[in-house]
Amino acid sequence: MNSSDLKPIQNESALFIENKKILVIADLHIGIESELRGKGLSVTSQTSKMIDCLKKICSEYNPKEIVLLGDVKHNIPSSTISERKYIANFLNSIKDFANIHIVPGNHDGNIQNYIFGNIKLHPSQGFKIDNIGFIHGHRWPSQDILNAKQIIMAHTHPTVMLIDRLKHMNFEPCWIKTNFIEEKLIEKYPESNNPNVLIVPAFNPLCGGIAVNKEGITGPLGKMINMDEARIYLLDGTDLGMVNNLK
């Protein structure tokens, strides 16, 4: 697969795989607002904004497949009444644009209750379309996934910490482009060919994230992924260079 086929959509936390007409978004965390309100924060629902954004993207790019790369819902183990309504509304609003694939994340308990029509629920270990593996990132993927040429994963909500000359810290969502540390990968997956890895930012702006240039990434694959030589890209396309140079 040519890496030029991977098209992060400028200023959006969304990926378009051009040659396969696949749109990828991750970490919607529908229902996170109720948790934030419980902590004393006054926030409005992001679901309608995410629907509008996704509709605009679909109208422009006309995908054949939409991959929801985990953590569609937020509250675990059960959902609130409002969360159930928002999830149903979100899926109903996008179901006519393309075939929908869901890779369950660690927040997606009982997500099968929301499956209908052209929505396909895949195993939490991930799935492949041709030579691309899709995983959320909270579980070990299968050997078959690691045999792909390209892996697209989420879970970490990657951000980069930027410090200005007045020592003010700012955290920006970002894309991470890297691969695995060869010896660590082969130890766990001896038949793998060290696929390229793209880590996608959270689609819901309320999610926050982990500063990858300070804390690395989370999940079982975290220690196997080569973060020192990973490249960081901001949502506007700015190439910030290697993570190792931003620590």
C-alpha positions in Angstrom: 0.0 0.0 0.0 1.3 3.5 -0.9 1.3 5.8 2.1 0.1 8.6 -0.2 -3.3 6.8 -0.2 -3.7 7.7 3.4 -5.3 11.2 3.5 -5.8 12.8 6.9 -8.6 15.3 6.2 -7.2 18.8 6.9 -8.3 20.3 10.2 -10.4 17.3 11.0 -9.7 14.2 13.1 -10.7 12.0 10.2 -8.8 9.8 7.7 -9.7 9.0 4.1 -8.1 6.0 2.4 -8.3 7.3 -1.1 -7.7 4.2 -3.2 -10.3 2.1 -1.2 -12.8 4.9 -0.5 -12.7 4.2 3.3 -13.4 6.9 5.9 -12.0 6.3 9.4 -12.8 8.1 12.6 -12.2 7.0 16.2 -13.0 7.7 19.8 -16.4 9.4 19.5 -17.1 8.7 23.2 -20.8 9.6 22.8 -22.1 10.3 26.2 -18.9 11.7 27.8 -20.8 14.9 28.6 -22.7 13.2 31.5 -19.4 12.3 33.1 -18.0 15.8 32.7 -21.2 17.3 34.1 -20.9 15.0 37.1 -17.4 16.7 37.7 -19.0 20.1 37.7 -18.3 21.1 34.1 -21.0 22.7 32.0 -20.8 21.1 28.5 -23.3 20.6 25.7 -23.6 17.4 23.7 -21.1 17.1 20.9 -23.1 14.4 19.0 -25.0 16.8 16.7 -21.7 18.6 15.9 -20.0 15.3 15.1 -23.0 14.2 12.9 -22.8 17.5 11.0 -19.1 17.2 10.6 -19.3 13.6 9.4 -22.1 14.4 6.9 -20.1 17.2 5.4 -17.1 14.9 5.0 -19.2 12.2 3.5 -20.8 14.6 1.0 -17.3 15.8 -0.1 -15.4 12.4 -0.2 -18.3 10.0 -0.9 -16.8 7.0 1.0 -18.0 3.4 0.3 -17.0 2.3 3.8 -17.0 4.1 7.2 -14.8 2.6 9.9 -15.6 3.6 13.5 -12.4 2.6 15.2 -13.6 2.0 18.7 -15.1 3.8 21.7 -18.2 4.8 19.9 -19.9 5.1 23.3 -18.4 6.4 26.6 -20.1 5.1 29.8 -19.2 1.7 31.0 -20.5 -0.9 31.7 -24.0 0.5 31.0 -25.2 3.5 29.1 -27.4 6.4 30.4 -30.8 7.0 28.8 -29.4 10.1 27.0 -26.4 8.2 25.8 -28.5 5.5 24.2 -30.5 8.2 22.4 -27.5 10.0 21.2 -25.8 6.7 19.9 -29.0 5.7 18.0 -29.3 9.2 16.6 -25.7 9.2 15.4 -25.8 5.8 13.7 -29.2 6.5 12.1 -27.8 9.8 10.8 -24.9 8.3 8.9 -26.2 4.8 8.0 -27.2 5.9 4.4 -23.8 7.3 3.5 -21.8 4.0 3.4 -21.4 0.6 4.9 -20.4 1.0 8.5 -17.8 -1.0 10.4 -17.4 -0.9 14.1 -14.3 -2.2 15.9 -15.2 -2.3 19.6 -13.1 -0.3 22.0 -12.7 -0.6 25.8 -15.8 1.6 26.3 -18.0 -0.3 23.9 -19.7 -2.8 26.2 -23.1 -3.9 24.8 -22.4 -2.0 21.6 -24.1 -5.0 19.8 -27.4 -3.6 21.0 -27.1 -0.8 18.6 -26.2 -2.8 15.5 -28.7 -2.8 12.6 -28.9 -2.8 8.8 -25.5 -2.2 7.1 -23.6 -1.8 10.4 -21.0 -4.7 10.8 -19.6 -5.3 14.3 -16.0 -6.8 14.1 -14.0 -8.6 16.8 -12.2 -6.4 19.3 -8.9 -7.9 18.1 -9.5 -5.9 14.8 -10.2 -6.7 11.2 -8.6 -6.3 7.8 -9.6 -4.8 4.5 -7.1 -6.1 1.9 -3.7 -5.2 3.3 -4.9 -2.7 6.0 -5.5 -3.8 9.6 -7.9 -1.8 11.7 -7.7 -2.0 15.5 -8.8 0.1 18.5 -5.6 -0.5 20.4 -6.7 -1.7 23.8 -6.2 -5.4 23.1 -3.6 -7.6 21.5 -4.5 -7.9 17.8 -4.4 -11.2 16.0 -1.3 -12.4 14.0 -3.4 -11.9 10.9 -3.7 -8.2 11.7 0.0 -7.9 12.2 0.6 -9.4 8.8 -1.0 -6.4 7.2 1.2 -3.8 5.4 -0.6 -0.9 7.2 -2.2 -0.8 10.7 -4.5 2.0 11.7 -5.2 2.3 15.4 -6.7 4.7 18.0 -7.3 4.5 21.8 -4.5 6.9 22.9 -6.2 10.1 21.8 -2.8 11.4 20.8 -1.9 15.0 21.5 1.5 16.8 21.4 2.6 19.2 24.2 3.9 22.5 22.9 5.7 25.0 25.2 6.1 28.6 24.2 8.9 31.0 25.3 6.9 32.0 28.3 6.7 28.3 29.4 2.9 28.2 28.6 1.9 24.6 27.7 -0.5 23.9 24.9 -1.9 20.5 23.9 -2.8 19.9 20.3 -4.4 16.7 18.8 -2.1 15.0 16.3 -1.5 12.1 14.0 1.3 9.7 14.7 3.1 7.9 11.9 5.5 5.1 12.8 6.2 1.4 12.9 7.1 -1.2 15.5 10.4 -1.9 17.2 11.5 -5.0 15.2 12.9 -7.2 18.0 9.9 -6.6 20.3 7.4 -7.2 17.5 9.0 -10.5 16.4 9.2 -11.7 20.0 5.4 -11.5 20.3 4.4 -11.9 16.6 7.2 -14.0 15.0 5.6 -14.0 11.5 5.0 -10.3 11.2 6.6 -8.0 8.6 6.7 -4.8 10.7 3.7 -2.9 9.2 3.5 0.8 9.1 1.4 2.3 11.9 -0.9 5.3 11.9 -2.4 6.4 15.2 -5.5 8.6 14.7 -6.7 11.4 17.0 -10.0 11.4 18.8 -13.0 12.6 16.8 -14.8 14.0 19.9 -13.0 17.2 21.0 -14.1 16.7 24.6 -11.9 13.6 25.0 -8.6 15.2 25.8 -5.6 13.0 25.2 -2.1 11.9 26.1 0.9 14.0 25.2 2.8 11.5 23.2 6.1 13.5 23.4 5.9 13.3 27.2 4.0 10.1 28.1 4.2 7.9 25.0 1.1 5.9 24.1 -1.2 3.6 26.0 -2.4 0.1 25.4 -0.6 -3.3 25.1 1.2 -2.3 21.9 2.6 0.8 23.5 6.1 -0.6 24.4 6.3 -2.3 21.0 5.7 0.8 18.9 8.7 2.9 17.9 7.9 6.3 19.4 11.4 7.8 19.4 11.4 7.9 15.6 7.6 8.4 15.1 6.6 11.6 13.2 4.0 14.0 14.5 1.5 15.8 12.3 -0.9 18.5 13.5 -4.5 18.5 12.2 -3.7 21.3 9.7 -1.0 19.1 8.2 2.1 20.7 9.9 4.9 18.1 10.2 6.5 18.6 13.6 9.2 16.0 13.0 10.3 13.2 15.2 8.8 12.7 18.7 12.3 12.2 20.0 13.1 15.8 19.1 10.1 17.2 20.9 10.6 15.6 24.3 
